Structure formats: C-alpha cells, structure tokens
C-alpha cells in the first residue's frame, strides 16, 4: 500500500489552513447554478468527505452545509441504493452534488479531501480513522470510535504519531454550551466534591427477527461493508440497524448510546480509567429473537479516590426512571446536578432546585439524531482545522470514554460480572481476559495498524 508515502508527500498541502487552489479541478463537483456564489471568493476552505450516508451521515452533511467555506467534495456508501437516496437529500441541503465512491479507501488517497467524517457501522470506525490519518486527513469519527479496547489504544497512539491532524469523536454534547457551563460549575465546586454519577438510557426497542443467511443484496458491496471483520455470510437483519446487536459487528447499547452519557459522567468526575467494573444484567425481552446481547444492564465503574460511575441501560423497557430517556445525574457532597441534551438543573443537598438552564434542540433517542448541538460540534472540528481552536472531544478524550463502554461489555460477558483494570494503562488486569477480550481477530489485509 502507498498510503504512508502519499501522506509524507502531501502532508505539507494538508496543514491547518486549506487553500482554494485545488478546487478548480474539472469535474470535481456538479453544482447547481449559483451554488458557489457565497464562497467563490474564499481564500481558505476545508474540503470534506463523508463516509456513510444512511443515518448519521445526513445530519452531519446538514450541519456542514451551514458552515461557511466548507465543501463536501465526496460522499461514500457501500450500498448504491442508499447512496443515491442519501445524495438526493444531501444535494438539497448543500445546493450542489458531491462526487460519490463506494470504496472510501480511494477517497482518502485524493488531494481534494482535507477532512473525513466517519459515520459507518462501529466495526469500521477505527480502521477508517487510521487509514484517513495515514493519508494526511483530519478525522471526525462518530461514537464509538472503536469496536474494542485494543483499537482505543491504537487511536491514542495515532494522535501521538500525527499531532498535526485533528481527530474529534462525535460525542456532540461536549459542544453543548449548557453542558460545558454546568461541568465547569461542578469542577468549581457548585455541588461540593462530586463522588458519583449515574449515566442512563431507556428505550423501547422491539423484537429483532431471527437472522437468516442469504445472498447479500445486489446493491450492497458486502466485502466493503465487512471491512476489517472476519468474513461471514450475509444475514437478512444486517441491512438495517440490527447489526448493533451482534457482537461480530456491534458494541451493544453501552457503546451505541451509553458512550454519550458515560462520557459526560467521566468529564464531570474528572476520572480516567477505572480500577474495577461490576456488571449485572442480561437479555430479558423477546428472549428467543435475533438480539444476541444483553438488553438490560446496570454497571458500576469504580475509580481511584472513591468515585463511581454507574451505567443504567434499558434498551427495551422505556420506563423513564430519571424523568427522561437519557442523561446523567452527578452527586456531590453539597448537592446534585441533572444534565441532558436539553440543559441542566442544579439542586442543593436538600433536593431543592437552585439553578437551571435550557439548551437547544437535539435528537434524543431518535435514530440518526441531529440538531444544533451536532452543528456546534462539527463547527468546533472545522475551526480546529482552520485556526487551531481547541477540540471539544479530541480522541485523547474520546478513546478513554469509549473504553468505558467496552469494559461494560467485557464485564457483562465474564462469569461473576467483575473485571479488574490497571488504571494507569487501561489494560485488563487478568491475562486470560486480555487475551480473549482486549482485541479481536481481523480479516487479513484489513487490520487497523499504524
């Protein structure tokens, strides 16, 4: 492969400020009349590729369309029908039609792309992030940034290797003004010493059909969809969202949605890797269906300094224990804080409301999400590329928070539900568990490497 050579050759062209010159390449884009009027005179522009356009890709493109001097030059999806359907929506938002390509590996080798947005299934995230970095691209990768703990460690090393490149994880609540405000207040002592945080999520997901092996749809490039995952026959349930609930490709609800809330909890408590993780849960709904993971989970992650984060996940029982479908409650010695995507409430030690603030609309438990918070997060990433603005969710933060979700998954699968972690490295303390759960097998030629 020539990726590293290409990076070394072109890295000077892909630095923080992106010049306009390469945009004149013939055939780069088919634009509607007047689409470029507002930005034709720009001296600096960030050229973007969006990888994956089924759900999260569309809100990302919509956010990108609202940011001046950003050009979506390429869009990729491995399903030709979905690609065309998504492009129809994207063209309306953008006012022009980017070029398309099924194989994202070809896109990241191009000189007309400065940044890559990864919005694909979880098992592809680390591989696609790394191959983009190796080709000199900044990367915005949706949560979770990895499929397993070894990939988190690899991404942390990648940031060290490519310090000139921005790597942001799509935990968009990090860019919420209200969340940032209340986290700062917590750090300044508004509730005394914070010692416990409960991250929660509740949904009423239905039954998943028992999977049936079959030939993949003619419109789907099954080889590219599998990517680094060892090869398996196509199953009918994989054409949509239900790959999330198969260990081979998905990462369970803890990483699917819990990444957001556990990240906020870790941010509030200012902790890194835990010392011990204790899990209790199981699959209690539609027990004979095609969902092979737990659907109900309560986990306690214990940290040095006698701090604890609890993950309370109920994928298929929508009872809103804490008053809404998702959020985080932080307990301190002098009060408590409730924070979610709609804002926050601060309570004193007697449980009386002391202060509250409402935020802007953002998708809650709806598939795909999107909204003002996403746009703020995307804008932060773009401004980090342009002017060196501090990233709100750099991979140095995102990879550690994602590891929390993988600890949950490992603890849920071991006898007794308890695992020990080395808090200085994040590695599992038990050598046998390290061997079995730290990483995964990869399809030959698709291994995520540096």
Residue pairs with C-beta under 8 A, 6 or more apart in sequence:
2 109
3 108
3 109
3 131
3 134
3 135
4 134
6 109
6 135
6 136
7 134
7 135
7 136
10 111
10 136
11 136
11 164
13 111
14 114
14 136
14 137
15 164
16 164
16 385
16 386
16 387
16 388
17 44
17 386
18 44
18 45
18 46
18 47
18 114
18 385
18 386
19 43
19 44
19 45
20 42
20 43
20 44
20 45
22 47
22 111
22 112
23 45
23 47
23 71
23 112
25 112
27 99
28 73
28 99
28 112
29 71
29 73
29 96
29 97
29 98
29 99
30 96
30 97
31 95
31 96
31 97
32 91
32 95
32 96
32 97
34 95
35 94
35 95
35 96
36 96
38 68
39 45
39 68
39 69
39 71
42 68
42 69
44 69
44 386
45 69
45 70
45 71
46 69
46 70
46 71
46 114
46 115
46 382
46 385
46 386
47 71
47 73
47 112
47 113
47 114
47 115
48 64
48 70
48 71
48 72
48 73
48 113
48 114
48 115
48 116
48 117
49 72
49 73
49 74
49 75
49 76
49 104
49 107
49 108
49 113
49 115
49 116
49 117
49 137
50 57
50 60
50 61
50 64
50 72
50 74
50 75
50 76
50 90
50 98
50 117
50 119
51 57
51 75
51 76
51 77
51 104
51 107
51 116
51 117
51 118
51 119
51 120
51 128
52 76
52 77
52 118
52 119
52 120
52 121
53 61
53 75
53 76
53 77
53 82
53 83
53 86
53 87
53 90
53 119
54 77
54 79
54 82
54 86
55 119
55 241
55 367
55 368
56 119
56 142
56 170
56 368
56 369
57 75
57 77
57 86
57 117
57 119
58 86
58 89
58 90
58 368
58 370
59 363
59 368
59 369
59 370
59 371
59 374
60 117
60 119
60 140
60 374
60 378
61 72
61 75
61 89
61 90
61 93
61 94
62 93
62 370
62 375
63 370
63 374
63 375
63 377
63 378
63 379
64 70
64 72
64 94
64 117
64 378
64 382
65 72
65 93
65 94
65 95
66 375
67 375
67 378
67 379
67 382
70 382
72 90
72 94
72 98
73 98
73 99
73 112
73 113
74 98
74 99
74 100
74 101
74 107
74 110
74 112
74 113
75 83
75 86
75 87
75 90
75 98
75 99
75 100
76 83
76 100
76 101
76 102
76 103
76 104
76 107
77 83
77 86
77 100
77 102
78 102
78 220
78 221
78 224
78 225
79 217
79 219
79 220
79 221
79 225
80 102
80 219
80 220
81 217
81 219
82 219
83 100
83 102
87 97
87 98
87 100
90 97
90 98
91 97
101 107
102 221
102 224
103 221
103 224
104 116
104 128
104 131
105 131
107 113
107 116
108 116
108 131
108 132
108 135
108 137
109 135
113 137
114 137
114 138
114 385
115 137
115 138
115 139
115 140
115 166
115 381
115 382
115 385
116 128
116 132
116 137
116 138
116 139
116 140
117 139
117 140
117 141
117 142
118 124
118 125
118 128
118 129
118 132
118 139
118 140
118 141
118 142
119 142
119 170
120 128
120 142
121 225
121 243
121 249
121 250
122 144
122 146
122 147
122 244
122 249
122 250
122 251
122 255
122 256
123 147
123 227
123 228
123 229
123 248
123 249
123 250
124 227
124 228
125 141
125 142
125 144
125 145
125 146
125 147
125 151
126 145
126 146
126 147
126 151
126 154
126 155
126 228
126 448
127 227
127 228
127 446
127 448
128 141
128 227
129 139
129 141
129 145
129 155
129 158
129 167
130 154
130 155
130 158
130 448
130 449
130 450
132 139
133 139
133 158
133 161
133 162
133 165
133 167
134 450
136 165
137 165
138 165
138 166
138 167
138 381
138 384
138 385
139 165
139 166
139 167
139 168
140 168
140 169
140 170
140 378
140 381
141 167
141 168
141 169
141 170
141 395
141 398
142 169
142 170
143 169
143 170
143 171
143 255
143 259
143 260
143 263
143 398
143 402
144 251
144 255
144 256
144 259
144 402
144 405
145 151
145 152
145 155
145 169
145 395
145 398
145 399
145 402
146 152
146 154
146 155
146 399
146 402
146 406
147 249
147 251
147 440
148 406
148 437
148 438
148 439
148 440
149 403
149 406
149 407
149 410
149 426
149 427
149 428
149 437
149 438
149 439
150 438
150 439
150 440
151 439
151 448
152 399
152 400
152 402
152 403
152 406
152 426
153 399
153 426
154 448
154 449
154 450
155 167
155 395
155 398
155 399
156 395
156 396
156 399
156 400
157 450
158 167
158 395
158 450
159 167
159 394
159 395
159 396
161 450
166 381
166 384
166 385
166 391
166 394
167 391
167 394
167 395
167 398
168 377
168 380
168 381
168 384
168 391
168 392
168 393
168 394
168 395
168 398
169 393
169 394
169 395
169 397
169 398
169 399
169 401
169 402
170 374
170 377
170 393
171 259
171 260
171 263
171 377
171 393
171 398
171 401
172 260
172 362
172 373
172 374
172 376
172 377
172 393
173 179
173 260
173 263
173 264
173 341
173 362
173 373
174 180
174 263
174 267
174 377
174 392
174 393
174 397
175 373
175 376
175 377
175 379
175 380
175 392
175 393
176 341
176 359
176 360
176 362
176 373
176 376
177 359
177 376
178 339
178 343
178 344
178 357
178 358
178 359
179 264
179 339
179 344
179 359
180 392
181 344
181 357
182 190
182 337
182 339
182 344
182 346
182 357
183 264
183 267
183 268
183 339
185 337
185 346
186 194
186 268
186 330
186 332
186 337
187 270
189 334
190 332
190 334
190 335
190 337
190 346
191 330
191 331
191 332
191 333
191 334
191 335
191 336
191 337
191 346
192 332
192 333
192 334
192 335
193 332
193 333
193 334
194 268
194 269
194 307
194 330
194 331
194 332
195 269
195 306
195 307
195 308
195 331
195 332
195 333
196 307
196 308
196 309
196 310
196 330
196 331
197 264
197 265
197 266
197 268
197 269
197 308
197 309
197 310
197 328
197 329
197 330
197 331
198 265
198 309
198 310
198 312
198 322
198 328
198 329
198 331
199 258
199 261
199 262
199 264
199 265
199 309
199 310
199 311
199 312
199 327
199 328
200 261
200 311
200 312
200 313
200 314
200 321
200 322
200 326
200 327
200 328
200 329
201 253
201 257
201 258
201 261
201 312
201 313
201 314
201 315
201 325
201 326
201 365
202 314
202 317
202 318
202 319
202 320
202 321
202 325
202 326
202 365
203 257
203 314
203 315
203 316
203 318
203 325
203 365
204 316
204 317
204 318
205 295
205 315
205 316
206 286
206 316
207 285
207 286
207 289
207 291
208 237
208 242
208 245
208 286
208 289
208 290
208 291
209 236
209 237
209 242
209 289
209 290
210 288
210 289
210 290
211 235
211 236
211 237
211 238
211 246
211 290
212 235
212 236
213 233
213 234
213 235
214 233
214 234
214 235
214 236
215 234
216 222
216 225
216 234
217 239
220 234
220 239
222 234
225 238
226 232
226 443
227 443
227 446
228 442
228 443
228 446
228 447
228 448
229 248
229 249
229 442
229 443
230 248
230 441
230 442
230 443
231 443
232 248
237 243
237 290
238 246
238 249
241 367
242 290
242 291
243 249
243 250
244 250
244 251
244 252
244 253
244 256
245 252
245 290
245 291
245 292
245 293
246 292
246 293
247 292
247 293
250 256
250 293
251 405
251 406
251 409
252 293
252 294
252 297
252 405
252 408
252 409
252 412
253 293
253 294
253 295
253 297
253 313
253 315
254 262
254 297
254 299
254 311
254 313
254 405
254 408
254 409
255 402
255 405
255 406
255 408
255 409
257 313
257 326
257 365
258 311
258 313
258 405
258 408
259 401
259 402
259 404
259 405
260 326
261 311
261 326
261 327
261 328
262 309
262 311
262 401
262 404
262 405
263 393
263 397
263 398
263 401
263 404
264 328
264 339
265 309
265 328
265 330
266 272
266 309
266 400
266 401
266 404
267 397
268 328
268 330
268 337
268 339
269 303
269 307
269 309
269 330
271 303
271 304
271 305
271 307
271 309
272 303
272 400
272 423
272 426
273 400
273 403
273 421
273 422
273 423
273 424
273 425
273 426
274 301
274 302
274 303
274 309
274 404
274 407
274 421
274 423
275 302
275 303
275 304
275 420
275 421
275 423
276 301
276 302
276 418
276 419
276 420
276 421
277 299
277 300
277 301
277 302
277 407
277 408
277 410
277 411
277 418
277 419
277 421
278 299
278 300
278 302
278 411
278 417
278 418
279 297
279 298
279 299
279 408
279 411
279 412
279 417
279 418
280 297
280 298
280 299
280 417
281 294
281 296
281 297
281 298
281 299
281 313
281 412
282 294
282 295
282 296
283 291
283 292
283 293
283 294
283 295
283 296
284 295
284 296
284 316
285 295
285 296
285 316
285 317
286 316
293 412
294 412
295 314
295 315
295 316
296 313
296 314
296 315
296 316
296 317
297 311
297 312
297 313
297 408
297 412
298 310
298 311
298 312
298 313
299 310
299 311
299 313
299 408
299 411
299 412
300 308
300 309
300 310
301 308
301 309
301 310
301 311
301 404
301 407
301 408
302 308
303 309
303 423
304 423
309 404
311 404
311 408
312 321
314 321
318 325
322 329
322 338
323 338
324 340
324 342
324 364
325 364
325 365
326 340
326 341
326 364
326 365
327 338
327 339
327 340
327 341
328 338
328 339
328 340
329 336
329 337
329 338
329 339
330 336
330 337
330 339
333 349
334 348
334 349
335 346
335 347
335 348
335 349
335 354
336 346
336 347
336 351
337 344
337 345
337 346
337 347
338 344
338 345
338 347
339 345
341 359
341 362
341 363
341 364
341 373
342 358
342 359
342 361
342 362
343 356
343 357
343 358
343 359
344 356
344 357
345 353
345 355
345 356
346 353
346 354
346 355
346 356
347 353
347 354
348 354
359 373
360 371
360 372
360 373
361 371
361 372
362 369
362 370
362 371
362 372
362 373
362 374
363 369
363 370
363 371
363 374
377 392
377 393
380 389
380 391
380 392
381 391
383 389
384 390
384 391
400 426
403 426
407 419
407 421
410 419
410 428
410 433
410 437
411 417
411 418
411 419
413 437
414 433
414 437
419 428
419 429
419 430
419 433
420 428
420 429
420 430
421 427
421 428
421 429
422 428
422 429
427 434
427 438
428 434
428 437
428 438
442 448
